[in-house]
Amino acid sequence: MDLLSALHQLITSIRETFSPWELAGFLTGIVCVWQVVCRNIWNFPWGILSCACFLILFLQQRLFGEAILQVIFIALNIHGWNQWLRKGSDQDGPQVSNAPKKECIVLALLVVPFTAGLWAILTWLNGSAPLVDAWVTSLSLIAQWLLNRKFIQSWPVWILVDVLTIGLGIYRGMYLLSALYVIYLSMCFVGWYSWNKTIIAAKSQTHG
């Protein structure tokens, strides 16, 4: 009986501390990122579900840039899902590769004006932490675009996004969100290493 009482208190404490949307986004987000690390196409439906949960959470927190980002992420996940289905015959989809230098330069140049414009909009909307919110939004879009095309450069961009989001979550008191992004951060390093091994192996086979 004491065990059941303790379990009930734990569940009650979790429900009082964390939003159900934050908890749902946390769990589905972990599954999504792990599927990305494994280069599994099922990362996309899990990503859509996670984004939907965080969309509701960010709207409640008046983080409008992050909320808009979730809508765009849902669209990009659908796009990426289609890309992987069309370019690969198995669950891995297209092969991991390096992004063209010109594309990297264009994307890097787009960060500043996009962040500045979004910052102004979020400030006008009286959003919370508009500058960081805008920066995270612009970087996340670039990272997702690179991921959809299975470019390894998506990982360092995701790492920067994770670090910023951890700080933003702590600032807003969304500690479960911060914890999720700490897990994301560790997974990013694993994914970066794993994808890099895939590129090296592919080059070895080509030269072999």
N, CA and C atoms as a LAMMPS dump frame, in Angstrom:
ITEM: TIMESTEP
0
ITEM: NUMBER OF ATOMS
624
ITEM: BOX BOUNDS ff ff ff
-5.0000000000000000e+02 5.0000000000000000e+02
-5.0000000000000000e+02 5.0000000000000000e+02
-5.0000000000000000e+02 5.0000000000000000e+02
ITEM: ATOMS id mol type element x y z
1 1 1 N 0.828 -1.21 0
2 1 2 C 0 0 0
3 1 3 C 0.861 1.258 0
4 2 1 N 1.986 1.188 0.745
5 2 2 C 2.908 2.325 0.79
6 2 3 C 3.515 2.579 -0.577
7 3 1 N 3.801 1.49 -1.317
8 3 2 C 4.382 1.618 -2.654
9 3 3 C 3.401 2.303 -3.598
10 4 1 N 2.134 1.894 -3.527
11 4 2 C 1.104 2.513 -4.368
12 4 3 C 0.919 3.986 -4.017
13 5 1 N 0.995 4.295 -2.741
14 5 2 C 0.86 5.675 -2.295
15 5 3 C 2.021 6.524 -2.798
16 6 1 N 3.231 5.963 -2.731
17 6 2 C 4.417 6.682 -3.203
18 6 3 C 4.353 6.901 -4.706
19 7 1 N 3.87 5.866 -5.441
20 7 2 C 3.742 5.976 -6.885
21 7 3 C 2.717 7.041 -7.255
22 8 1 N 1.615 7.071 -6.508
23 8 2 C 0.572 8.076 -6.744
24 8 3 C 1.107 9.489 -6.502
25 9 1 N 1.898 9.646 -5.438
26 9 2 C 2.481 10.953 -5.135
27 9 3 C 3.459 11.386 -6.222
28 10 1 N 4.226 10.41 -6.754
29 10 2 C 5.187 10.717 -7.811
30 10 3 C 4.469 11.189 -9.064
31 11 1 N 3.406 10.468 -9.445
32 11 2 C 2.641 10.841 -10.643
33 11 3 C 1.992 12.204 -10.465
34 12 1 N 1.448 12.442 -9.263
35 12 2 C 0.822 13.731 -8.974
36 12 3 C 1.835 14.861 -9.048
37 13 1 N 3.04 14.6 -8.515
38 13 2 C 4.11 15.61 -8.529
39 13 3 C 4.525 15.939 -9.95
40 14 1 N 4.639 14.903 -10.796
41 14 2 C 5.023 15.112 -12.197
42 14 3 C 3.963 15.93 -12.92
43 15 1 N 2.682 15.596 -12.678
44 15 2 C 1.591 16.316 -13.332
45 15 3 C 1.53 17.77 -12.902
46 16 1 N 1.868 18.033 -11.638
47 16 2 C 1.829 19.412 -11.132
48 16 3 C 3.044 20.214 -11.583
49 17 1 N 4.166 19.52 -11.805
50 17 2 C 5.41 20.21 -12.165
51 17 3 C 5.51 20.471 -13.659
52 18 1 N 5.097 19.492 -14.462
53 18 2 C 5.272 19.58 -15.908
54 18 3 C 3.939 19.606 -16.64
55 19 1 N 3.902 20.397 -17.698
56 19 2 C 2.734 20.394 -18.57
57 19 3 C 2.637 19.041 -19.265
58 20 1 N 1.424 18.523 -19.461
59 20 2 C 1.287 17.252 -20.178
60 20 3 C 1.835 17.338 -21.605
61 21 1 N 1.736 18.539 -22.194
62 21 2 C 2.279 18.715 -23.543
63 21 3 C 3.795 18.68 -23.529
64 22 1 N 4.387 19.247 -22.475
65 22 2 C 5.842 19.217 -22.339
66 22 3 C 6.321 17.777 -22.164
67 23 1 N 5.601 17.01 -21.356
68 23 2 C 5.97 15.613 -21.106
69 23 3 C 5.813 14.771 -22.373
70 24 1 N 4.706 14.982 -23.091
71 24 2 C 4.481 14.232 -24.333
72 24 3 C 5.528 14.584 -25.388
73 25 1 N 5.856 15.888 -25.499
74 25 2 C 6.88 16.313 -26.442
75 25 3 C 8.244 15.754 -26.077
76 26 1 N 8.503 15.658 -24.766
77 26 2 C 9.757 15.106 -24.26
78 26 3 C 9.934 13.658 -24.716
79 27 1 N 8.917 12.844 -24.494
80 27 2 C 9.008 11.415 -24.793
81 27 3 C 9.075 11.145 -26.298
82 28 1 N 8.198 11.79 -27.064
83 28 2 C 8.2 11.581 -28.512
84 28 3 C 9.449 12.178 -29.162
85 29 1 N 9.978 13.251 -28.567
86 29 2 C 11.188 13.873 -29.096
87 29 3 C 12.395 12.971 -28.974
88 30 1 N 12.502 12.274 -27.846
89 30 2 C 13.621 11.348 -27.646
90 30 3 C 13.581 10.239 -28.698
91 31 1 N 12.382 9.696 -28.926
92 31 2 C 12.23 8.634 -29.927
93 31 3 C 12.624 9.163 -31.308
94 32 1 N 12.185 10.378 -31.619
95 32 2 C 12.471 10.984 -32.921
96 32 3 C 13.974 11.133 -33.163
97 33 1 N 14.675 11.726 -32.207
98 33 2 C 16.106 11.979 -32.405
99 33 3 C 16.89 10.673 -32.488
100 34 1 N 16.485 9.684 -31.686
101 34 2 C 17.188 8.402 -31.755
102 34 3 C 16.995 7.758 -33.129
103 35 1 N 15.802 7.905 -33.704
104 35 2 C 15.56 7.377 -35.038
105 35 3 C 16.413 8.106 -36.076
106 36 1 N 16.653 9.415 -35.861
107 36 2 C 17.526 10.167 -36.765
108 36 3 C 18.947 9.644 -36.677
109 37 1 N 19.427 9.434 -35.445
110 37 2 C 20.781 8.898 -35.239
111 37 3 C 20.94 7.572 -35.979
112 38 1 N 19.893 6.756 -35.953
113 38 2 C 19.914 5.442 -36.61
114 38 3 C 19.603 5.525 -38.101
115 39 1 N 19.386 6.739 -38.602
116 39 2 C 19.061 6.982 -40.004
117 39 3 C 17.796 6.236 -40.42
118 40 1 N 16.83 6.187 -39.522
119 40 2 C 15.574 5.485 -39.767
120 40 3 C 14.509 6.49 -40.216
121 41 1 N 13.808 6.161 -41.28
122 41 2 C 12.823 7.075 -41.852
123 41 3 C 11.659 7.362 -40.898
124 42 1 N 11.471 6.517 -39.895
125 42 2 C 10.375 6.723 -38.946
126 42 3 C 10.627 7.895 -38.007
127 43 1 N 11.795 8.534 -38.127
128 43 2 C 12.029 9.751 -37.334
129 43 3 C 11.027 10.845 -37.702
130 44 1 N 10.54 10.831 -38.95
131 44 2 C 9.662 11.91 -39.407
132 44 3 C 8.276 11.883 -38.754
133 45 1 N 7.565 10.748 -38.717
134 45 2 C 6.27 10.775 -38.017
135 45 3 C 6.407 11.063 -36.526
136 46 1 N 7.456 10.538 -35.897
137 46 2 C 7.683 10.852 -34.484
138 46 3 C 7.979 12.335 -34.307
139 47 1 N 8.724 12.91 -35.261
140 47 2 C 9.029 14.332 -35.209
141 47 3 C 7.783 15.192 -35.345
142 48 1 N 6.873 14.786 -36.216
143 48 2 C 5.616 15.522 -36.397
144 48 3 C 4.81 15.514 -35.112
145 49 1 N 4.742 14.361 -34.468
146 49 2 C 3.992 14.243 -33.219
147 49 3 C 4.614 15.105 -32.117
148 50 1 N 5.943 15.08 -32.023
149 50 2 C 6.637 15.872 -31.015
150 50 3 C 6.428 17.371 -31.246
151 51 1 N 6.511 17.79 -32.505
152 51 2 C 6.31 19.203 -32.841
153 51 3 C 4.9 19.674 -32.486
154 52 1 N 3.921 18.811 -32.711
155 52 2 C 2.533 19.166 -32.397
156 52 3 C 2.374 19.414 -30.891
157 53 1 N 3.03 18.594 -30.08
158 53 2 C 2.967 18.763 -28.622
159 53 3 C 3.632 20.074 -28.2
160 54 1 N 4.806 20.338 -28.766
161 54 2 C 5.524 21.556 -28.391
162 54 3 C 4.862 22.811 -28.946
163 55 1 N 4.151 22.69 -30.044
164 55 2 C 3.399 23.822 -30.576
165 55 3 C 2.419 24.339 -29.527
166 56 1 N 1.686 23.439 -28.915
167 56 2 C 0.722 23.826 -27.881
168 56 3 C 1.44 24.404 -26.669
169 57 1 N 2.551 23.771 -26.272
170 57 2 C 3.312 24.245 -25.115
171 57 3 C 3.836 25.658 -25.327
172 58 1 N 4.435 25.919 -26.497
173 58 2 C 5.03 27.228 -26.755
174 58 3 C 3.973 28.319 -26.894
175 59 1 N 2.821 27.978 -27.417
176 59 2 C 1.736 28.958 -27.468
177 59 3 C 1.305 29.344 -26.059
178 60 1 N 1.263 28.39 -25.164
179 60 2 C 0.919 28.668 -23.772
180 60 3 C 1.967 29.55 -23.105
181 61 1 N 3.237 29.408 -23.521
182 61 2 C 4.337 30.165 -22.932
183 61 3 C 4.608 31.485 -23.656
184 62 1 N 3.832 31.79 -24.683
185 62 2 C 3.996 33.013 -25.487
186 62 3 C 5.358 33.066 -26.171
187 63 1 N 5.903 31.912 -26.476
188 63 2 C 7.125 31.833 -27.269
189 63 3 C 6.678 31.643 -28.723
190 64 1 N 6.295 32.771 -29.342
191 64 2 C 5.646 32.696 -30.635
192 64 3 C 6.582 32.228 -31.751
193 65 1 N 7.851 32.603 -31.653
194 65 2 C 8.811 32.153 -32.654
195 65 3 C 8.954 30.646 -32.619
196 66 1 N 9.067 30.097 -31.417
197 66 2 C 9.17 28.649 -31.266
198 66 3 C 7.886 27.962 -31.735
199 67 1 N 6.738 28.602 -31.476
200 67 2 C 5.453 28.025 -31.901
201 67 3 C 5.359 27.984 -33.428
202 68 1 N 5.722 29.1 -34.064
203 68 2 C 5.719 29.149 -35.529
204 68 3 C 6.68 28.108 -36.083
205 69 1 N 7.806 27.964 -35.4
206 69 2 C 8.823 27 -35.82
207 69 3 C 8.263 25.578 -35.844
208 70 1 N 7.437 25.249 -34.865
209 70 2 C 6.87 23.89 -34.826
210 70 3 C 5.978 23.633 -36.035
211 71 1 N 5.217 24.653 -36.436
212 71 2 C 4.368 24.509 -37.626
213 71 3 C 5.232 24.272 -38.863
214 72 1 N 6.301 25.053 -38.979
215 72 2 C 7.207 24.899 -40.115
216 72 3 C 7.899 23.548 -40.06
217 73 1 N 8.273 23.125 -38.835
218 73 2 C 8.903 21.823 -38.662
219 73 3 C 7.992 20.685 -39.122
220 74 1 N 6.718 20.806 -38.813
221 74 2 C 5.765 19.771 -39.251
222 74 3 C 5.769 19.686 -40.778
223 75 1 N 5.763 20.855 -41.429
224 75 2 C 5.799 20.887 -42.898
225 75 3 C 7.114 20.311 -43.426
226 76 1 N 8.227 20.684 -42.773
227 76 2 C 9.536 20.192 -43.199
228 76 3 C 9.694 18.697 -42.954
229 77 1 N 9.088 18.209 -41.883
230 77 2 C 9.134 16.768 -41.619
231 77 3 C 8.371 15.996 -42.697
232 78 1 N 7.246 16.554 -43.137
233 78 2 C 6.492 15.929 -44.226
234 78 3 C 7.331 15.939 -45.504
235 79 1 N 8.005 17.078 -45.755
236 79 2 C 8.882 17.2 -46.922
237 79 3 C 10.029 16.202 -46.836
238 80 1 N 10.673 16.117 -45.66
239 80 2 C 11.79 15.2 -45.484
240 80 3 C 11.373 13.749 -45.616
241 81 1 N 10.209 13.431 -45.083
242 81 2 C 9.659 12.077 -45.181
243 81 3 C 9.512 11.687 -46.653
244 82 1 N 8.975 12.613 -47.439
245 82 2 C 8.801 12.371 -48.877
246 82 3 C 10.146 12.235 -49.585
247 83 1 N 11.128 13.084 -49.187
248 83 2 C 12.45 13.036 -49.803
249 83 3 C 13.119 11.684 -49.566
250 84 1 N 13.05 11.216 -48.326
251 84 2 C 13.69 9.94 -47.994
252 84 3 C 12.99 8.775 -48.684
253 85 1 N 11.673 8.864 -48.845
254 85 2 C 10.934 7.804 -49.523
255 85 3 C 11.287 7.748 -51.009
256 86 1 N 11.443 8.913 -51.612
257 86 2 C 11.711 8.962 -53.053
258 86 3 C 13.148 8.597 -53.388
259 87 1 N 14.097 8.933 -52.499
260 87 2 C 15.516 8.773 -52.83
261 87 3 C 16.128 7.473 -52.33
262 88 1 N 15.352 6.675 -51.612
263 88 2 C 15.915 5.424 -51.122
264 88 3 C 14.906 4.304 -51.188
265 89 1 N 15.409 3.116 -51.43
266 89 2 C 14.528 1.964 -51.517
267 89 3 C 14.333 1.274 -50.168
268 90 1 N 15.179 1.622 -49.165
269 90 2 C 15.049 1.012 -47.846
270 90 3 C 14.735 2.092 -46.825
271 91 1 N 14.73 1.722 -45.55
272 91 2 C 14.338 2.658 -44.506
273 91 3 C 15.351 3.781 -44.323
274 92 1 N 16.566 3.619 -44.84
275 92 2 C 17.59 4.636 -44.643
276 92 3 C 17.443 5.818 -45.581
277 93 1 N 16.732 5.636 -46.687
278 93 2 C 16.555 6.736 -47.625
279 93 3 C 17.86 7.104 -48.32
280 94 1 N 18.064 8.397 -48.643
281 94 2 C 19.267 8.829 -49.353
282 94 3 C 20.517 8.62 -48.521
283 95 1 N 21.655 8.555 -49.189
284 95 2 C 22.928 8.335 -48.503
285 95 3 C 23.398 9.604 -47.793
286 96 1 N 24.078 9.41 -46.663
287 96 2 C 24.662 10.538 -45.935
288 96 3 C 25.777 11.153 -46.775
289 97 1 N 25.843 12.485 -46.814
290 97 2 C 26.882 13.161 -47.591
291 97 3 C 27.17 14.533 -46.999
292 98 1 N 28.159 15.213 -47.578
293 98 2 C 28.487 16.581 -47.183
294 98 3 C 27.699 17.568 -48.031
295 99 1 N 27.254 18.638 -47.402
296 99 2 C 26.528 19.67 -48.131
297 99 3 C 27.489 20.43 -49.049
298 100 1 N 27.04 20.825 -50.234
299 100 2 C 27.886 21.639 -51.116
300 100 3 C 28.289 22.947 -50.425
301 101 1 N 29.507 23.397 -50.669
302 101 2 C 30.014 24.604 -50.013
303 101 3 C 29.153 25.83 -50.327
304 102 1 N 28.709 25.943 -51.564
305 102 2 C 27.882 27.094 -51.948
306 102 3 C 26.585 27.116 -51.151
307 103 1 N 26.006 25.958 -50.962
308 103 2 C 24.755 25.883 -50.212
309 103 3 C 24.974 26.271 -48.752
310 104 1 N 26.101 25.831 -48.177
311 104 2 C 26.432 26.186 -46.789
312 104 3 C 26.607 27.693 -46.634
313 105 1 N 27.266 28.321 -47.616
314 105 2 C 27.496 29.763 -47.567
315 105 3 C 26.171 30.517 -47.654
316 106 1 N 25.305 30.099 -48.579
317 106 2 C 23.995 30.747 -48.739
318 106 3 C 23.175 30.632 -47.451
319 107 1 N 23.157 29.449 -46.864
320 107 2 C 22.394 29.235 -45.637
321 107 3 C 22.942 30.071 -44.492
322 108 1 N 24.273 30.161 -44.41
323 108 2 C 24.908 30.951 -43.345
324 108 3 C 24.566 32.431 -43.496
325 109 1 N 24.539 32.906 -44.743
326 109 2 C 24.223 34.312 -44.993
327 109 3 C 22.761 34.634 -44.689
328 110 1 N 21.899 33.64 -44.8
329 110 2 C 20.476 33.854 -44.554
330 110 3 C 20.146 33.975 -43.068
331 111 1 N 21.035 33.484 -42.206
332 111 2 C 20.754 33.476 -40.769
333 111 3 C 20.539 34.886 -40.228
334 112 1 N 21.426 35.81 -40.583
335 112 2 C 21.382 37.165 -40.008
336 112 3 C 20.102 37.917 -40.379
337 113 1 N 19.78 38.07 -41.675
338 113 2 C 18.553 38.819 -42
339 113 3 C 17.285 38.134 -41.496
340 114 1 N 17.26 36.814 -41.542
341 114 2 C 16.069 36.109 -41.074
342 114 3 C 15.892 36.287 -39.571
343 115 1 N 17.003 36.177 -38.839
344 115 2 C 16.942 36.359 -37.383
345 115 3 C 16.515 37.778 -37.032
346 116 1 N 17.093 38.761 -37.731
347 116 2 C 16.761 40.164 -37.463
348 116 3 C 15.287 40.454 -37.734
349 117 1 N 14.785 39.946 -38.858
350 117 2 C 13.385 40.176 -39.199
351 117 3 C 12.44 39.506 -38.214
352 118 1 N 12.773 38.284 -37.842
353 118 2 C 11.936 37.554 -36.898
354 118 3 C 11.992 38.183 -35.508
355 119 1 N 13.156 38.689 -35.135
356 119 2 C 13.322 39.378 -33.846
357 119 3 C 12.372 40.575 -33.768
358 120 1 N 12.332 41.351 -34.851
359 120 2 C 11.449 42.524 -34.884
360 120 3 C 9.977 42.115 -34.762
361 121 1 N 9.603 41.059 -35.461
362 121 2 C 8.21 40.587 -35.408
363 121 3 C 7.849 40.094 -34.014
364 122 1 N 8.739 39.31 -33.398
365 122 2 C 8.466 38.753 -32.071
366 122 3 C 8.442 39.841 -31.004
367 123 1 N 9.268 40.864 -31.186
368 123 2 C 9.25 41.998 -30.25
369 123 3 C 7.928 42.737 -30.36
370 124 1 N 7.448 42.928 -31.584
371 124 2 C 6.159 43.587 -31.811
372 124 3 C 5.005 42.773 -31.208
373 125 1 N 5.131 41.442 -31.258
374 125 2 C 4.112 40.564 -30.695
375 125 3 C 4.235 40.418 -29.175
376 126 1 N 5.233 41.104 -28.606
377 126 2 C 5.482 41.033 -27.167
378 126 3 C 5.785 39.606 -26.718
379 127 1 N 6.571 38.909 -27.54
380 127 2 C 6.952 37.539 -27.217
381 127 3 C 7.996 37.502 -26.119
382 128 1 N 8.179 36.33 -25.546
383 128 2 C 9.171 36.157 -24.495
384 128 3 C 10.528 35.833 -25.119
385 129 1 N 11.595 36.493 -24.639
386 129 2 C 12.966 36.277 -25.13
387 129 3 C 13.021 36.31 -26.656
388 130 1 N 12.6 37.416 -27.279
389 130 2 C 12.465 37.453 -28.742
390 130 3 C 13.753 37.221 -29.519
391 131 1 N 14.898 37.734 -29.022
392 131 2 C 16.147 37.572 -29.763
393 131 3 C 16.589 36.11 -29.802
394 132 1 N 16.629 35.479 -28.635
395 132 2 C 17.036 34.069 -28.585
396 132 3 C 16.029 33.209 -29.336
397 133 1 N 14.762 33.526 -29.165
398 133 2 C 13.684 32.806 -29.851
399 133 3 C 13.87 32.885 -31.364
400 134 1 N 14.19 34.075 -31.857
401 134 2 C 14.383 34.269 -33.299
402 134 3 C 15.614 33.526 -33.801
403 135 1 N 16.675 33.576 -33.017
404 135 2 C 17.922 32.915 -33.403
405 135 3 C 17.731 31.4 -33.466
406 136 1 N 17.09 30.847 -32.443
407 136 2 C 16.825 29.408 -32.414
408 136 3 C 15.955 28.995 -33.604
409 137 1 N 14.976 29.819 -33.911
410 137 2 C 14.069 29.51 -35.021
411 137 3 C 14.81 29.451 -36.348
412 138 1 N 15.622 30.456 -36.63
413 138 2 C 16.336 30.502 -37.907
414 138 3 C 17.344 29.358 -38.033
415 139 1 N 18.083 29.085 -36.97
416 139 2 C 19.065 27.999 -36.998
417 139 3 C 18.389 26.638 -37.125
418 140 1 N 17.257 26.487 -36.469
419 140 2 C 16.539 25.213 -36.525
420 140 3 C 16.03 24.914 -37.928
421 141 1 N 15.574 25.947 -38.612
422 141 2 C 15.1 25.763 -39.984
423 141 3 C 16.231 25.294 -40.891
424 142 1 N 17.402 25.892 -40.715
425 142 2 C 18.557 25.49 -41.511
426 142 3 C 18.964 24.054 -41.19
427 143 1 N 18.977 23.718 -39.899
428 143 2 C 19.345 22.367 -39.485
429 143 3 C 18.387 21.327 -40.061
430 144 1 N 17.084 21.636 -40.027
431 144 2 C 16.091 20.696 -40.549
432 144 3 C 16.22 20.55 -42.056
433 145 1 N 16.507 21.658 -42.74
434 145 2 C 16.702 21.606 -44.191
435 145 3 C 17.878 20.691 -44.536
436 146 1 N 18.974 20.828 -43.803
437 146 2 C 20.152 19.992 -44.03
438 146 3 C 19.863 18.529 -43.701
439 147 1 N 19.079 18.307 -42.642
440 147 2 C 18.716 16.945 -42.255
441 147 3 C 17.866 16.279 -43.332
442 148 1 N 16.911 17.037 -43.891
443 148 2 C 16.04 16.481 -44.93
444 148 3 C 16.839 15.983 -46.123
445 149 1 N 17.969 16.636 -46.374
446 149 2 C 18.806 16.241 -47.507
447 149 3 C 19.94 15.309 -47.064
448 150 1 N 19.89 14.921 -45.811
449 150 2 C 20.823 13.981 -45.193
450 150 3 C 22.278 14.454 -45.303
451 151 1 N 22.482 15.761 -45.052
452 151 2 C 23.818 16.33 -45.014
453 151 3 C 24.33 16.299 -43.581
454 152 1 N 25.562 15.878 -43.396
455 152 2 C 26.132 15.73 -42.059
456 152 3 C 26.259 17.075 -41.336
457 153 1 N 26.307 18.176 -42.093
458 153 2 C 26.412 19.509 -41.491
459 153 3 C 25.196 19.869 -40.64
460 154 1 N 24.131 19.079 -40.736
461 154 2 C 22.959 19.351 -39.895
462 154 3 C 23.301 19.195 -38.417
463 155 1 N 24.232 18.302 -38.08
464 155 2 C 24.522 18.016 -36.669
465 155 3 C 25.146 19.181 -35.908
466 156 1 N 26.205 19.855 -36.431
467 156 2 C 26.736 20.998 -35.675
468 156 3 C 25.731 22.128 -35.504
469 157 1 N 24.858 22.299 -36.487
470 157 2 C 23.823 23.335 -36.355
471 157 3 C 22.828 22.941 -35.272
472 158 1 N 22.436 21.654 -35.247
473 158 2 C 21.543 21.178 -34.188
474 158 3 C 22.17 21.333 -32.808
475 159 1 N 23.465 21.127 -32.716
476 159 2 C 24.159 21.276 -31.428
477 159 3 C 24.027 22.704 -30.917
478 160 1 N 24.218 23.677 -31.795
479 160 2 C 24.066 25.08 -31.402
480 160 3 C 22.623 25.367 -30.999
481 161 1 N 21.662 24.832 -31.738
482 161 2 C 20.246 25.002 -31.399
483 161 3 C 19.956 24.422 -30.015
484 162 1 N 20.498 23.257 -29.745
485 162 2 C 20.261 22.597 -28.455
486 162 3 C 20.794 23.422 -27.287
487 163 1 N 22.006 23.954 -27.448
488 163 2 C 22.611 24.759 -26.376
489 163 3 C 21.757 25.996 -26.082
490 164 1 N 21.309 26.672 -27.135
491 164 2 C 20.466 27.86 -26.959
492 164 3 C 19.122 27.505 -26.327
493 165 1 N 18.541 26.388 -26.746
494 165 2 C 17.234 25.993 -26.217
495 165 3 C 17.324 25.559 -24.766
496 166 1 N 18.423 24.945 -24.38
497 166 2 C 18.628 24.576 -22.972
498 166 3 C 18.592 25.829 -22.098
499 167 1 N 19.309 26.86 -22.549
500 167 2 C 19.317 28.122 -21.808
501 167 3 C 17.95 28.776 -21.775
502 168 1 N 17.248 28.74 -22.911
503 168 2 C 15.916 29.338 -22.99
504 168 3 C 14.932 28.604 -22.09
505 169 1 N 15.033 27.281 -22.057
506 169 2 C 14.144 26.494 -21.208
507 169 3 C 14.357 26.784 -19.732
508 170 1 N 15.617 26.921 -19.323
509 170 2 C 15.919 27.25 -17.928
510 170 3 C 15.393 28.633 -17.58
511 171 1 N 15.574 29.577 -18.507
512 171 2 C 15.108 30.947 -18.299
513 171 3 C 13.598 31.007 -18.123
514 172 1 N 12.865 30.166 -18.87
515 172 2 C 11.409 30.166 -18.826
516 172 3 C 10.852 29.197 -17.78
517 173 1 N 11.731 28.486 -17.075
518 173 2 C 11.275 27.545 -16.061
519 173 3 C 10.739 26.246 -16.633
520 174 1 N 11.051 25.958 -17.906
521 174 2 C 10.62 24.707 -18.535
522 174 3 C 11.764 23.702 -18.427
523 175 1 N 11.924 23.166 -17.239
524 175 2 C 13.091 22.345 -16.931
525 175 3 C 13.076 20.998 -17.642
526 176 1 N 11.893 20.457 -17.869
527 176 2 C 11.811 19.202 -18.605
528 176 3 C 12.232 19.414 -20.054
529 177 1 N 11.857 20.558 -20.62
530 177 2 C 12.291 20.9 -21.97
531 177 3 C 13.811 21.005 -22.031
532 178 1 N 14.405 21.655 -21.03
533 178 2 C 15.864 21.774 -20.977
534 178 3 C 16.515 20.408 -20.861
535 179 1 N 15.92 19.543 -20.023
536 179 2 C 16.456 18.19 -19.863
537 179 3 C 16.391 17.428 -21.181
538 180 1 N 15.282 17.611 -21.92
539 180 2 C 15.135 16.963 -23.215
540 180 3 C 16.25 17.396 -24.158
541 181 1 N 16.553 18.688 -24.169
542 181 2 C 17.574 19.189 -25.087
543 181 3 C 18.989 18.831 -24.651
544 182 1 N 19.179 18.548 -23.363
545 182 2 C 20.462 17.998 -22.921
546 182 3 C 20.633 16.597 -23.521
547 183 1 N 19.546 15.824 -23.513
548 183 2 C 19.578 14.496 -24.136
549 183 3 C 19.785 14.625 -25.638
550 184 1 N 19.063 15.579 -26.254
551 184 2 C 19.256 15.846 -27.682
552 184 3 C 20.726 16.148 -27.981
553 185 1 N 21.315 16.971 -27.116
554 185 2 C 22.7 17.394 -27.33
555 185 3 C 23.64 16.196 -27.357
556 186 1 N 23.468 15.292 -26.403
557 186 2 C 24.325 14.105 -26.363
558 186 3 C 24.077 13.225 -27.593
559 187 1 N 22.807 13.123 -28
560 187 2 C 22.47 12.333 -29.184
561 187 3 C 23.051 12.943 -30.454
562 188 1 N 23.148 14.267 -30.477
563 188 2 C 23.715 14.95 -31.643
564 188 3 C 25.166 14.549 -31.863
565 189 1 N 25.921 14.464 -30.782
566 189 2 C 27.325 14.05 -30.905
567 189 3 C 27.423 12.6 -31.37
568 190 1 N 26.52 11.757 -30.862
569 190 2 C 26.482 10.364 -31.305
570 190 3 C 26.114 10.292 -32.785
571 191 1 N 25.091 11.058 -33.187
572 191 2 C 24.664 11.077 -34.574
573 191 3 C 25.742 11.598 -35.509
574 192 1 N 26.408 12.674 -35.094
575 192 2 C 27.488 13.259 -35.893
576 192 3 C 28.586 12.232 -36.132
577 193 1 N 28.973 11.528 -35.066
578 193 2 C 30.017 10.497 -35.155
579 193 3 C 29.569 9.349 -36.047
580 194 1 N 28.31 8.904 -35.858
581 194 2 C 27.779 7.78 -36.633
582 194 3 C 27.684 8.114 -38.115
583 195 1 N 27.17 9.304 -38.431
584 195 2 C 27.029 9.7 -39.831
585 195 3 C 28.4 9.885 -40.482
586 196 1 N 29.369 10.399 -39.72
587 196 2 C 30.714 10.587 -40.251
588 196 3 C 31.358 9.245 -40.594
589 197 1 N 31.115 8.229 -39.75
590 197 2 C 31.623 6.889 -40.024
591 197 3 C 31.025 6.347 -41.319
592 198 1 N 29.758 6.656 -41.552
593 198 2 C 29.088 6.206 -42.771
594 198 3 C 29.731 6.822 -44.012
595 199 1 N 30.059 8.118 -43.929
596 199 2 C 30.711 8.801 -45.052
597 199 3 C 32.094 8.206 -45.309
598 200 1 N 32.851 7.986 -44.236
599 200 2 C 34.193 7.412 -44.383
600 200 3 C 34.133 6.016 -45.003
601 201 1 N 33.155 5.218 -44.529
602 201 2 C 33.002 3.854 -45.078
603 201 3 C 32.639 3.887 -46.551
604 202 1 N 31.775 4.836 -46.936
605 202 2 C 31.364 4.962 -48.339
606 202 3 C 32.546 5.355 -49.223
607 203 1 N 33.393 6.268 -48.692
608 203 2 C 34.579 6.692 -49.458
609 203 3 C 35.556 5.54 -49.615
610 204 1 N 35.694 4.724 -48.577
611 204 2 C 36.605 3.578 -48.622
612 204 3 C 36.156 2.58 -49.674
613 205 1 N 34.852 2.352 -49.762
614 205 2 C 34.313 1.416 -50.751
615 205 3 C 34.522 1.941 -52.161
616 206 1 N 34.376 3.278 -52.308
617 206 2 C 34.548 3.89 -53.635
618 206 3 C 35.984 3.762 -54.11
619 207 1 N 36.914 4.092 -53.183
620 207 2 C 38.332 4.039 -53.551
621 207 3 C 38.837 2.606 -53.602
622 208 1 N 38.122 1.72 -52.88
623 208 2 C 38.545 0.318 -52.884
624 208 3 C 38.219 -0.37 -54.202
